[in-house]
Structure formats: structure tokens, C-alpha cells
Amino acid sequence: MNKPVTVTLGAMGERARAHVESGRYASLSEVMRAGVRALDREEAALDALLKAKVDAALADERPPVPAAEVFASIRDAAKARRGAR
């Protein structure tokens, strides 16, 4: 899809223009495409990290801890912290 798109960059507009003026990019369009590619890489990395965390959690052989126990432990820790002040 090669439709023209209008974007409002606000203060980032100056930074985008600086990239063009530095010669690193030939146009603002190139800067925007590079930004979208960077966002794609960042999201792919976060997805991979999340998948790895889920896989590790599912492979964990330790018995599950009941939610009531977890919340009781959190409440006890909060009370202890308040008492230590």
C-alpha cells in the first residue's frame, strides 16, 4: 500500500529532519520507514521474551502456589514493611 500518509510528529519532527540533514537518510519517508522497522524489531523481541517466559513457566515442575497463599504473603510483607517504618 503506497498511499500518502500525514503524520504529526510534534517535537519529534525536528529530530526526524535532523536525521535527513545529517545525510543518514534521504527523506523523512525513509526516517519513518526506519522507525516502523525499529518498532517491528522491538515488538518481535518483546514477543519472543514473553513467549520464553510463558514457556519457562509452563515447564516449571514446582507445584503451583494457591492464590490465597500468595496474597496472604503479600499482605504480611506489606504489614511488616509498614511496621518497620
PDB file of N, CA, C and O in Angstrom:
ATOM      1  N   MET A   1       0.843  -1.173   0.000  1.00  0.00           N
ATOM      2  CA  MET A   1       0.000   0.000   0.000  1.00  0.00           C
ATOM      3  C   MET A   1       0.893   1.244   0.000  1.00  0.00           C
ATOM      4  O   MET A   1       1.643   1.465   0.951  1.00  0.00           O
ATOM      5  N   ASN A   2       0.821   2.022  -1.014  1.00  0.00           N
ATOM      6  CA  ASN A   2       1.685   3.188  -1.144  1.00  0.00           C
ATOM      7  C   ASN A   2       0.907   4.494  -1.091  1.00  0.00           C
ATOM      8  O   ASN A   2       1.231   5.444  -1.804  1.00  0.00           O
ATOM      9  N   LYS A   3      -0.105   4.540  -0.257  1.00  0.00           N
ATOM     10  CA  LYS A   3      -0.872   5.778  -0.112  1.00  0.00           C
ATOM     11  C   LYS A   3      -0.091   6.773   0.726  1.00  0.00           C
ATOM     12  O   LYS A   3       0.553   6.390   1.702  1.00  0.00           O
ATOM     13  N   PRO A   4      -0.137   8.031   0.363  1.00  0.00           N
ATOM     14  CA  PRO A   4       0.494   9.049   1.213  1.00  0.00           C
ATOM     15  C   PRO A   4      -0.193   9.089   2.580  1.00  0.00           C
ATOM     16  O   PRO A   4      -1.410   8.936   2.690  1.00  0.00           O
ATOM     17  N   VAL A   5       0.608   9.295   3.601  1.00  0.00           N
ATOM     18  CA  VAL A   5       0.101   9.346   4.970  1.00  0.00           C
ATOM     19  C   VAL A   5       0.594  10.647   5.601  1.00  0.00           C
ATOM     20  O   VAL A   5       1.747  11.040   5.419  1.00  0.00           O
ATOM     21  N   THR A   6      -0.276  11.297   6.331  1.00  0.00           N
ATOM     22  CA  THR A   6       0.119  12.507   7.044  1.00  0.00           C
ATOM     23  C   THR A   6       0.304  12.152   8.514  1.00  0.00           C
ATOM     24  O   THR A   6      -0.558  11.526   9.131  1.00  0.00           O
ATOM     25  N   VAL A   7       1.440  12.564   9.060  1.00  0.00           N
ATOM     26  CA  VAL A   7       1.709  12.294  10.475  1.00  0.00           C
ATOM     27  C   VAL A   7       2.102  13.588  11.164  1.00  0.00           C
ATOM     28  O   VAL A   7       2.794  14.427  10.588  1.00  0.00           O
ATOM     29  N   THR A   8       1.658  13.739  12.393  1.00  0.00           N
ATOM     30  CA  THR A   8       2.057  14.886  13.198  1.00  0.00           C
ATOM     31  C   THR A   8       3.093  14.384  14.196  1.00  0.00           C
ATOM     32  O   THR A   8       2.781  13.571  15.066  1.00  0.00           O
ATOM     33  N   LEU A   9       4.313  14.863  14.071  1.00  0.00           N
ATOM     34  CA  LEU A   9       5.392  14.378  14.922  1.00  0.00           C
ATOM     35  C   LEU A   9       5.675  15.282  16.108  1.00  0.00           C
ATOM     36  O   LEU A   9       6.393  14.895  17.031  1.00  0.00           O
ATOM     37  N   GLY A  10       5.116  16.482  16.088  1.00  0.00           N
ATOM     38  CA  GLY A  10       5.387  17.404  17.189  1.00  0.00           C
ATOM     39  C   GLY A  10       6.882  17.662  17.298  1.00  0.00           C
ATOM     40  O   GLY A  10       7.549  17.929  16.298  1.00  0.00           O
ATOM     41  N   ALA A  11       7.403  17.580  18.513  1.00  0.00           N
ATOM     42  CA  ALA A  11       8.822  17.844  18.756  1.00  0.00           C
ATOM     43  C   ALA A  11       9.710  16.827  18.051  1.00  0.00           C
ATOM     44  O   ALA A  11      10.871  17.124  17.767  1.00  0.00           O
ATOM     45  N   MET A  12       9.202  15.653  17.765  1.00  0.00           N
ATOM     46  CA  MET A  12       9.998  14.642  17.080  1.00  0.00           C
ATOM     47  C   MET A  12      10.268  15.018  15.625  1.00  0.00           C
ATOM     48  O   MET A  12      11.187  14.484  15.004  1.00  0.00           O
ATOM     49  N   GLY A  13       9.476  15.930  15.085  1.00  0.00           N
ATOM     50  CA  GLY A  13       9.676  16.369  13.715  1.00  0.00           C
ATOM     51  C   GLY A  13      11.057  16.947  13.497  1.00  0.00           C
ATOM     52  O   GLY A  13      11.692  16.691  12.474  1.00  0.00           O
ATOM     53  N   GLU A  14      11.526  17.730  14.463  1.00  0.00           N
ATOM     54  CA  GLU A  14      12.866  18.315  14.369  1.00  0.00           C
ATOM     55  C   GLU A  14      13.928  17.223  14.370  1.00  0.00           C
ATOM     56  O   GLU A  14      14.896  17.287  13.613  1.00  0.00           O
ATOM     57  N   ARG A  15      13.742  16.237  15.212  1.00  0.00           N
ATOM     58  CA  ARG A  15      14.704  15.128  15.269  1.00  0.00           C
ATOM     59  C   ARG A  15      14.698  14.354  13.964  1.00  0.00           C
ATOM     60  O   ARG A  15      15.753  13.945  13.480  1.00  0.00           O
ATOM     61  N   ALA A  16      13.511  14.148  13.385  1.00  0.00           N
ATOM     62  CA  ALA A  16      13.418  13.437  12.116  1.00  0.00           C
ATOM     63  C   ALA A  16      14.126  14.232  11.015  1.00  0.00           C
ATOM     64  O   ALA A  16      14.872  13.667  10.214  1.00  0.00           O
ATOM     65  N   ARG A  17      13.889  15.533  10.983  1.00  0.00           N
ATOM     66  CA  ARG A  17      14.553  16.379   9.976  1.00  0.00           C
ATOM     67  C   ARG A  17      16.075  16.382  10.176  1.00  0.00           C
ATOM     68  O   ARG A  17      16.833  16.428   9.207  1.00  0.00           O
ATOM     69  N   ALA A  18      16.506  16.332  11.424  1.00  0.00           N
ATOM     70  CA  ALA A  18      17.950  16.311  11.709  1.00  0.00           C
ATOM     71  C   ALA A  18      18.593  15.051  11.121  1.00  0.00           C
ATOM     72  O   ALA A  18      19.730  15.094  10.650  1.00  0.00           O
ATOM     73  N   HIS A  19      17.870  13.942  11.149  1.00  0.00           N
ATOM     74  CA  HIS A  19      18.394  12.713  10.549  1.00  0.00           C
ATOM     75  C   HIS A  19      18.579  12.889   9.042  1.00  0.00           C
ATOM     76  O   HIS A  19      19.564  12.416   8.474  1.00  0.00           O
ATOM     77  N   VAL A  20      17.639  13.563   8.405  1.00  0.00           N
ATOM     78  CA  VAL A  20      17.748  13.813   6.966  1.00  0.00           C
ATOM     79  C   VAL A  20      18.908  14.772   6.695  1.00  0.00           C
ATOM     80  O   VAL A  20      19.725  14.542   5.804  1.00  0.00           O
ATOM     81  N   GLU A  21      18.965  15.839   7.470  1.00  0.00           N
ATOM     82  CA  GLU A  21      20.011  16.841   7.261  1.00  0.00           C
ATOM     83  C   GLU A  21      21.411  16.281   7.515  1.00  0.00           C
ATOM     84  O   GLU A  21      22.389  16.765   6.945  1.00  0.00           O
ATOM     85  N   SER A  22      21.503  15.272   8.361  1.00  0.00           N
ATOM     86  CA  SER A  22      22.811  14.665   8.640  1.00  0.00           C
ATOM     87  C   SER A  22      23.297  13.821   7.468  1.00  0.00           C
ATOM     88  O   SER A  22      24.473  13.463   7.399  1.00  0.00           O
ATOM     89  N   GLY A  23      22.392  13.507   6.551  1.00  0.00           N
ATOM     90  CA  GLY A  23      22.751  12.680   5.407  1.00  0.00           C
ATOM     91  C   GLY A  23      22.543  11.199   5.632  1.00  0.00           C
ATOM     92  O   GLY A  23      22.740  10.395   4.721  1.00  0.00           O
ATOM     93  N   ARG A  24      22.145  10.831   6.838  1.00  0.00           N
ATOM     94  CA  ARG A  24      21.918   9.408   7.129  1.00  0.00           C
ATOM     95  C   ARG A  24      20.702   8.879   6.386  1.00  0.00           C
ATOM     96  O   ARG A  24      20.627   7.694   6.061  1.00  0.00           O
ATOM     97  N   TYR A  25      19.749   9.767   6.120  1.00  0.00           N
ATOM     98  CA  TYR A  25      18.524   9.389   5.397  1.00  0.00           C
ATOM     99  C   TYR A  25      18.301  10.407   4.298  1.00  0.00           C
ATOM    100  O   TYR A  25      18.653  11.578   4.438  1.00  0.00           O
ATOM    101  N   ALA A  26      17.707   9.946   3.195  1.00  0.00           N
ATOM    102  CA  ALA A  26      17.482  10.833   2.052  1.00  0.00           C
ATOM    103  C   ALA A  26      16.187  11.624   2.183  1.00  0.00           C
ATOM    104  O   ALA A  26      16.030  12.664   1.542  1.00  0.00           O
ATOM    105  N   SER A  27      15.257  11.144   3.007  1.00  0.00           N
ATOM    106  CA  SER A  27      13.962  11.818   3.122  1.00  0.00           C
ATOM    107  C   SER A  27      13.307  11.491   4.454  1.00  0.00           C
ATOM    108  O   SER A  27      13.717  10.567   5.157  1.00  0.00           O
ATOM    109  N   LEU A  28      12.280  12.266   4.787  1.00  0.00           N
ATOM    110  CA  LEU A  28      11.505  11.975   6.002  1.00  0.00           C
ATOM    111  C   LEU A  28      10.803  10.631   5.878  1.00  0.00           C
ATOM    112  O   LEU A  28      10.606   9.933   6.872  1.00  0.00           O
ATOM    113  N   SER A  29      10.429  10.272   4.662  1.00  0.00           N
ATOM    114  CA  SER A  29       9.795   8.959   4.458  1.00  0.00           C
ATOM    115  C   SER A  29      10.743   7.838   4.873  1.00  0.00           C
ATOM    116  O   SER A  29      10.326   6.866   5.503  1.00  0.00           O
ATOM    117  N   GLU A  30      12.019   7.977   4.516  1.00  0.00           N
ATOM    118  CA  GLU A  30      12.993   6.958   4.917  1.00  0.00           C
ATOM    119  C   GLU A  30      13.132   6.894   6.434  1.00  0.00           C
ATOM    120  O   GLU A  30      13.258   5.812   7.008  1.00  0.00           O
ATOM    121  N   VAL A  31      13.107   8.052   7.076  1.00  0.00           N
ATOM    122  CA  VAL A  31      13.194   8.100   8.534  1.00  0.00           C
ATOM    123  C   VAL A  31      11.989   7.371   9.144  1.00  0.00           C
ATOM    124  O   VAL A  31      12.141   6.583  10.078  1.00  0.00           O
ATOM    125  N   MET A  32      10.810   7.637   8.616  1.00  0.00           N
ATOM    126  CA  MET A  32       9.597   6.997   9.138  1.00  0.00           C
ATOM    127  C   MET A  32       9.634   5.485   8.907  1.00  0.00           C
ATOM    128  O   MET A  32       9.260   4.712   9.789  1.00  0.00           O
ATOM    129  N   ARG A  33      10.083   5.064   7.722  1.00  0.00           N
ATOM    130  CA  ARG A  33      10.170   3.622   7.455  1.00  0.00           C
ATOM    131  C   ARG A  33      11.154   2.962   8.416  1.00  0.00           C
ATOM    132  O   ARG A  33      10.897   1.870   8.922  1.00  0.00           O
ATOM    133  N   ALA A  34      12.285   3.631   8.666  1.00  0.00           N
ATOM    134  CA  ALA A  34      13.261   3.090   9.618  1.00  0.00           C
ATOM    135  C   ALA A  34      12.647   2.995  11.013  1.00  0.00           C
ATOM    136  O   ALA A  34      12.895   2.037  11.746  1.00  0.00           O
ATOM    137  N   GLY A  35      11.848   3.994  11.372  1.00  0.00           N
ATOM    138  CA  GLY A  35      11.186   3.962  12.684  1.00  0.00           C
ATOM    139  C   GLY A  35      10.207   2.813  12.801  1.00  0.00           C
ATOM    140  O   GLY A  35      10.137   2.165  13.845  1.00  0.00           O
ATOM    141  N   VAL A  36       9.454   2.548  11.750  1.00  0.00           N
ATOM    142  CA  VAL A  36       8.492   1.435  11.774  1.00  0.00           C
ATOM    143  C   VAL A  36       9.235   0.105  11.827  1.00  0.00           C
ATOM    144  O   VAL A  36       8.819  -0.814  12.532  1.00  0.00           O
ATOM    145  N   ARG A  37      10.345   0.001  11.076  1.00  0.00           N
ATOM    146  CA  ARG A  37      11.139  -1.240  11.136  1.00  0.00           C
ATOM    147  C   ARG A  37      11.692  -1.454  12.544  1.00  0.00           C
ATOM    148  O   ARG A  37      11.703  -2.580  13.043  1.00  0.00           O
ATOM    149  N   ALA A  38      12.153  -0.375  13.186  1.00  0.00           N
ATOM    150  CA  ALA A  38      12.671  -0.487  14.553  1.00  0.00           C
ATOM    151  C   ALA A  38      11.562  -0.922  15.512  1.00  0.00           C
ATOM    152  O   ALA A  38      11.789  -1.739  16.403  1.00  0.00           O
ATOM    153  N   LEU A  39      10.374  -0.375  15.324  1.00  0.00           N
ATOM    154  CA  LEU A  39       9.232  -0.765  16.153  1.00  0.00           C
ATOM    155  C   LEU A  39       8.897  -2.235  15.940  1.00  0.00           C
ATOM    156  O   LEU A  39       8.600  -2.952  16.896  1.00  0.00           O
ATOM    157  N   ASP A  40       8.943  -2.686  14.685  1.00  0.00           N
ATOM    158  CA  ASP A  40       8.695  -4.103  14.391  1.00  0.00           C
ATOM    159  C   ASP A  40       9.712  -4.992  15.105  1.00  0.00           C
ATOM    160  O   ASP A  40       9.348  -6.021  15.676  1.00  0.00           O
ATOM    161  N   ARG A  41      10.999  -4.593  15.074  1.00  0.00           N
ATOM    162  CA  ARG A  41      12.039  -5.380  15.753  1.00  0.00           C
ATOM    163  C   ARG A  41      11.807  -5.399  17.261  1.00  0.00           C
ATOM    164  O   ARG A  41      11.941  -6.440  17.904  1.00  0.00           O
ATOM    165  N   GLU A  42      11.458  -4.244  17.818  1.00  0.00           N
ATOM    166  CA  GLU A  42      11.225  -4.150  19.260  1.00  0.00           C
ATOM    167  C   GLU A  42      10.058  -5.038  19.679  1.00  0.00           C
ATOM    168  O   GLU A  42      10.144  -5.762  20.670  1.00  0.00           O
ATOM    169  N   GLU A  43       8.972  -4.978  18.922  1.00  0.00           N
ATOM    170  CA  GLU A  43       7.810  -5.797  19.263  1.00  0.00           C
ATOM    171  C   GLU A  43       8.113  -7.281  19.096  1.00  0.00           C
ATOM    172  O   GLU A  43       7.655  -8.093  19.900  1.00  0.00           O
ATOM    173  N   ALA A  44       8.875  -7.652  18.068  1.00  0.00           N
ATOM    174  CA  ALA A  44       9.248  -9.057  17.878  1.00  0.00           C
ATOM    175  C   ALA A  44      10.107  -9.539  19.044  1.00  0.00           C
ATOM    176  O   ALA A  44       9.934 -10.660  19.522  1.00  0.00           O
ATOM    177  N   ALA A  45      11.034  -8.693  19.503  1.00  0.00           N
ATOM    178  CA  ALA A  45      11.885  -9.060  20.633  1.00  0.00           C
ATOM    179  C   ALA A  45      11.058  -9.221  21.902  1.00  0.00           C
ATOM    180  O   ALA A  45      11.274 -10.155  22.673  1.00  0.00           O
ATOM    181  N   LEU A  46      10.108  -8.307  22.122  1.00  0.00           N
ATOM    182  CA  LEU A  46       9.245  -8.422  23.306  1.00  0.00           C
ATOM    183  C   LEU A  46       8.354  -9.651  23.230  1.00  0.00           C
ATOM    184  O   LEU A  46       8.135 -10.326  24.236  1.00  0.00           O
ATOM    185  N   ASP A  47       7.836  -9.944  22.036  1.00  0.00           N
ATOM    186  CA  ASP A  47       7.026 -11.158  21.859  1.00  0.00           C
ATOM    187  C   ASP A  47       7.844 -12.410  22.161  1.00  0.00           C
ATOM    188  O   ASP A  47       7.360 -13.332  22.819  1.00  0.00           O
ATOM    189  N   ALA A  48       9.090 -12.438  21.676  1.00  0.00           N
ATOM    190  CA  ALA A  48       9.961 -13.588  21.925  1.00  0.00           C
ATOM    191  C   ALA A  48      10.258 -13.729  23.417  1.00  0.00           C
ATOM    192  O   ALA A  48      10.273 -14.838  23.951  1.00  0.00           O
ATOM    193  N   LEU A  49      10.495 -12.598  24.085  1.00  0.00           N
ATOM    194  CA  LEU A  49      10.756 -12.629  25.524  1.00  0.00           C
ATOM    195  C   LEU A  49       9.536 -13.146  26.283  1.00  0.00           C
ATOM    196  O   LEU A  49       9.662 -13.988  27.172  1.00  0.00           O
ATOM    197  N   LEU A  50       8.366 -12.643  25.931  1.00  0.00           N
ATOM    198  CA  LEU A  50       7.143 -13.091  26.591  1.00  0.00           C
ATOM    199  C   LEU A  50       6.912 -14.580  26.353  1.00  0.00           C
ATOM    200  O   LEU A  50       6.548 -15.309  27.275  1.00  0.00           O
ATOM    201  N   LYS A  51       7.123 -15.030  25.115  1.00  0.00           N
ATOM    202  CA  LYS A  51       6.941 -16.446  24.803  1.00  0.00           C
ATOM    203  C   LYS A  51       7.905 -17.294  25.623  1.00  0.00           C
ATOM    204  O   LYS A  51       7.520 -18.336  26.153  1.00  0.00           O
ATOM    205  N   ALA A  52       9.160 -16.851  25.731  1.00  0.00           N
ATOM    206  CA  ALA A  52      10.150 -17.594  26.509  1.00  0.00           C
ATOM    207  C   ALA A  52       9.743 -17.668  27.980  1.00  0.00           C
ATOM    208  O   ALA A  52       9.883 -18.711  28.617  1.00  0.00           O
ATOM    209  N   LYS A  53       9.235 -16.548  28.517  1.00  0.00           N
ATOM    210  CA  LYS A  53       8.793 -16.535  29.920  1.00  0.00           C
ATOM    211  C   LYS A  53       7.610 -17.480  30.132  1.00  0.00           C
ATOM    212  O   LYS A  53       7.567 -18.214  31.119  1.00  0.00           O
ATOM    213  N   VAL A  54       6.656 -17.461  29.208  1.00  0.00           N
ATOM    214  CA  VAL A  54       5.487 -18.351  29.320  1.00  0.00           C
ATOM    215  C   VAL A  54       5.929 -19.803  29.215  1.00  0.00           C
ATOM    216  O   VAL A  54       5.496 -20.648  29.998  1.00  0.00           O
ATOM    217  N   ASP A  55       6.806 -20.093  28.231  1.00  0.00           N
ATOM    218  CA  ASP A  55       7.295 -21.462  28.076  1.00  0.00           C
ATOM    219  C   ASP A  55       8.011 -21.935  29.336  1.00  0.00           C
ATOM    220  O   ASP A  55       7.826 -23.071  29.772  1.00  0.00           O
ATOM    221  N   ALA A  56       8.833 -21.055  29.922  1.00  0.00           N
ATOM    222  CA  ALA A  56       9.552 -21.422  31.147  1.00  0.00           C
ATOM    223  C   ALA A  56       8.576 -21.668  32.294  1.00  0.00           C
ATOM    224  O   ALA A  56       8.752 -22.602  33.076  1.00  0.00           O
ATOM    225  N   ALA A  57       7.555 -20.832  32.391  1.00  0.00           N
ATOM    226  CA  ALA A  57       6.567 -21.002  33.465  1.00  0.00           C
ATOM    227  C   ALA A  57       5.798 -22.310  33.285  1.00  0.00           C
ATOM    228  O   ALA A  57       5.528 -23.018  34.255  1.00  0.00           O
ATOM    229  N   LEU A  58       5.449 -22.623  32.047  1.00  0.00           N
ATOM    230  CA  LEU A  58       4.710 -23.865  31.796  1.00  0.00           C
ATOM    231  C   LEU A  58       5.576 -25.102  32.021  1.00  0.00           C
ATOM    232  O   LEU A  58       5.060 -26.163  32.373  1.00  0.00           O
ATOM    233  N   ALA A  59       6.882 -24.975  31.822  1.00  0.00           N
ATOM    234  CA  ALA A  59       7.794 -26.102  32.013  1.00  0.00           C
ATOM    235  C   ALA A  59       8.217 -26.268  33.476  1.00  0.00           C
ATOM    236  O   ALA A  59       8.813 -27.285  33.832  1.00  0.00           O
ATOM    237  N   ASP A  60       7.917 -25.286  34.321  1.00  0.00           N
ATOM    238  CA  ASP A  60       8.296 -25.326  35.730  1.00  0.00           C
ATOM    239  C   ASP A  60       7.557 -26.476  36.410  1.00  0.00           C
ATOM    240  O   ASP A  60       6.328 -26.538  36.394  1.00  0.00           O
ATOM    241  N   GLU A  61       8.323 -27.379  37.003  1.00  0.00           N
ATOM    242  CA  GLU A  61       7.722 -28.562  37.622  1.00  0.00           C
ATOM    243  C   GLU A  61       7.335 -28.363  39.081  1.00  0.00           C
ATOM    244  O   GLU A  61       6.753 -29.249  39.706  1.00  0.00           O
ATOM    245  N   ARG A  62       7.665 -27.188  39.616  1.00  0.00           N
ATOM    246  CA  ARG A  62       7.288 -26.944  41.010  1.00  0.00           C
ATOM    247  C   ARG A  62       5.770 -26.894  41.120  1.00  0.00           C
ATOM    248  O   ARG A  62       5.088 -26.500  40.174  1.00  0.00           O
ATOM    249  N   PRO A  63       5.241 -27.294  42.272  1.00  0.00           N
ATOM    250  CA  PRO A  63       3.781 -27.258  42.432  1.00  0.00           C
ATOM    251  C   PRO A  63       3.284 -25.806  42.461  1.00  0.00           C
ATOM    252  O   PRO A  63       3.984 -24.918  42.947  1.00  0.00           O
ATOM    253  N   PRO A  64       2.091 -25.573  41.947  1.00  0.00           N
ATOM    254  CA  PRO A  64       1.551 -24.216  41.961  1.00  0.00           C
ATOM    255  C   PRO A  64       1.274 -23.755  43.391  1.00  0.00           C
ATOM    256  O   PRO A  64       1.012 -24.567  44.278  1.00  0.00           O
ATOM    257  N   VAL A  65       1.336 -22.458  43.597  1.00  0.00           N
ATOM    258  CA  VAL A  65       1.035 -21.877  44.907  1.00  0.00           C
ATOM    259  C   VAL A  65      -0.375 -21.292  44.817  1.00  0.00           C
ATOM    260  O   VAL A  65      -0.649 -20.484  43.930  1.00  0.00           O
ATOM    261  N   PRO A  66      -1.261 -21.684  45.711  1.00  0.00           N
ATOM    262  CA  PRO A  66      -2.623 -21.143  45.671  1.00  0.00           C
ATOM    263  C   PRO A  66      -2.622 -19.612  45.796  1.00  0.00           C
ATOM    264  O   PRO A  66      -1.823 -19.041  46.538  1.00  0.00           O
ATOM    265  N   ALA A  67      -3.510 -18.972  45.072  1.00  0.00           N
ATOM    266  CA  ALA A  67      -3.587 -17.510  45.065  1.00  0.00           C
ATOM    267  C   ALA A  67      -3.783 -16.955  46.471  1.00  0.00           C
ATOM    268  O   ALA A  67      -3.194 -15.933  46.820  1.00  0.00           O
ATOM    269  N   ALA A  68      -4.600 -17.615  47.274  1.00  0.00           N
ATOM    270  CA  ALA A  68      -4.845 -17.136  48.643  1.00  0.00           C
ATOM    271  C   ALA A  68      -3.539 -17.066  49.428  1.00  0.00           C
ATOM    272  O   ALA A  68      -3.331 -16.133  50.204  1.00  0.00           O
ATOM    273  N   GLU A  69      -2.652 -18.056  49.230  1.00  0.00           N
ATOM    274  CA  GLU A  69      -1.355 -18.055  49.917  1.00  0.00           C
ATOM    275  C   GLU A  69      -0.482 -16.898  49.439  1.00  0.00           C
ATOM    276  O   GLU A  69       0.178 -16.233  50.237  1.00  0.00           O
ATOM    277  N   VAL A  70      -0.487 -16.671  48.146  1.00  0.00           N
ATOM    278  CA  VAL A  70       0.316 -15.590  47.576  1.00  0.00           C
ATOM    279  C   VAL A  70      -0.138 -14.251  48.131  1.00  0.00           C
ATOM    280  O   VAL A  70       0.684 -13.449  48.576  1.00  0.00           O
ATOM    281  N   PHE A  71      -1.455 -14.004  48.106  1.00  0.00           N
ATOM    282  CA  PHE A  71      -1.972 -12.721  48.589  1.00  0.00           C
ATOM    283  C   PHE A  71      -1.747 -12.557  50.087  1.00  0.00           C
ATOM    284  O   PHE A  71      -1.471 -11.451  50.552  1.00  0.00           O
ATOM    285  N   ALA A  72      -1.861 -13.643  50.848  1.00  0.00           N
ATOM    286  CA  ALA A  72      -1.594 -13.571  52.288  1.00  0.00           C
ATOM    287  C   ALA A  72      -0.133 -13.196  52.531  1.00  0.00           C
ATOM    288  O   ALA A  72       0.172 -12.396  53.416  1.00  0.00           O
ATOM    289  N   SER A  73       0.753 -13.773  51.748  1.00  0.00           N
ATOM    290  CA  SER A  73       2.180 -13.468  51.870  1.00  0.00           C
ATOM    291  C   SER A  73       2.452 -11.999  51.539  1.00  0.00           C
ATOM    292  O   SER A  73       3.247 -11.344  52.213  1.00  0.00           O
ATOM    293  N   ILE A  74       1.795 -11.491  50.509  1.00  0.00           N
ATOM    294  CA  ILE A  74       1.957 -10.087  50.126  1.00  0.00           C
ATOM    295  C   ILE A  74       1.436  -9.178  51.237  1.00  0.00           C
ATOM    296  O   ILE A  74       2.085  -8.195  51.596  1.00  0.00           O
ATOM    297  N   ARG A  75       0.274  -9.506  51.775  1.00  0.00           N
ATOM    298  CA  ARG A  75      -0.290  -8.695  52.867  1.00  0.00           C
ATOM    299  C   ARG A  75       0.639  -8.697  54.075  1.00  0.00           C
ATOM    300  O   ARG A  75       0.865  -7.654  54.688  1.00  0.00           O
ATOM    301  N   ASP A  76       1.185  -9.876  54.423  1.00  0.00           N
ATOM    302  CA  ASP A  76       2.094  -9.973  55.565  1.00  0.00           C
ATOM    303  C   ASP A  76       3.353  -9.133  55.339  1.00  0.00           C
ATOM    304  O   ASP A  76       3.826  -8.457  56.252  1.00  0.00           O
ATOM    305  N   ALA A  77       3.884  -9.179  54.129  1.00  0.00           N
ATOM    306  CA  ALA A  77       5.083  -8.399  53.812  1.00  0.00           C
ATOM    307  C   ALA A  77       4.779  -6.905  53.888  1.00  0.00           C
ATOM    308  O   ALA A  77       5.605  -6.130  54.370  1.00  0.00           O
ATOM    309  N   ALA A  78       3.607  -6.495  53.419  1.00  0.00           N
ATOM    310  CA  ALA A  78       3.225  -5.077  53.468  1.00  0.00           C
ATOM    311  C   ALA A  78       3.068  -4.626  54.916  1.00  0.00           C
ATOM    312  O   ALA A  78       3.511  -3.538  55.282  1.00  0.00           O
ATOM    313  N   LYS A  79       2.440  -5.461  55.736  1.00  0.00           N
ATOM    314  CA  LYS A  79       2.281  -5.114  57.155  1.00  0.00           C
ATOM    315  C   LYS A  79       3.642  -4.984  57.830  1.00  0.00           C
ATOM    316  O   LYS A  79       3.875  -4.054  58.604  1.00  0.00           O
ATOM    317  N   ALA A  80       4.535  -5.918  57.533  1.00  0.00           N
ATOM    318  CA  ALA A  80       5.876  -5.886  58.142  1.00  0.00           C
ATOM    319  C   ALA A  80       6.614  -4.625  57.709  1.00  0.00           C
ATOM    320  O   ALA A  80       7.306  -3.999  58.512  1.00  0.00           O
ATOM    321  N   ARG A  81       6.466  -4.251  56.428  1.00  0.00           N
ATOM    322  CA  ARG A  81       7.137  -3.059  55.932  1.00  0.00           C
ATOM    323  C   ARG A  81       6.585  -1.820  56.608  1.00  0.00           C
ATOM    324  O   ARG A  81       7.342  -0.920  56.969  1.00  0.00           O
ATOM    325  N   ARG A  82       5.262  -1.764  56.783  1.00  0.00           N
ATOM    326  CA  ARG A  82       4.664  -0.597  57.454  1.00  0.00           C
ATOM    327  C   ARG A  82       5.117  -0.545  58.910  1.00  0.00           C
ATOM    328  O   ARG A  82       5.353   0.539  59.444  1.00  0.00           O
ATOM    329  N   GLY A  83       5.240  -1.692  59.553  1.00  0.00           N
ATOM    330  CA  GLY A  83       5.666  -1.735  60.953  1.00  0.00           C
ATOM    331  C   GLY A  83       7.120  -1.366  61.125  1.00  0.00           C
ATOM    332  O   GLY A  83       7.529  -0.935  62.203  1.00  0.00           O
ATOM    333  N   ALA A  84       7.912  -1.531  60.067  1.00  0.00           N
ATOM    334  CA  ALA A  84       9.350  -1.250  60.159  1.00  0.00           C
ATOM    335  C   ALA A  84       9.641   0.243  59.995  1.00  0.00           C
ATOM    336  O   ALA A  84      10.779   0.669  60.192  1.00  0.00           O
ATOM    337  N   ARG A  85       8.654   1.026  59.646  1.00  0.00           N
ATOM    338  CA  ARG A  85       8.890   2.466  59.435  1.00  0.00           C
ATOM    339  C   ARG A  85       8.920   3.214  60.726  1.00  0.00           C
ATOM    340  O   ARG A  85       9.107   4.431  60.729  1.00  0.00           O
TER     341      ARG A  85
END
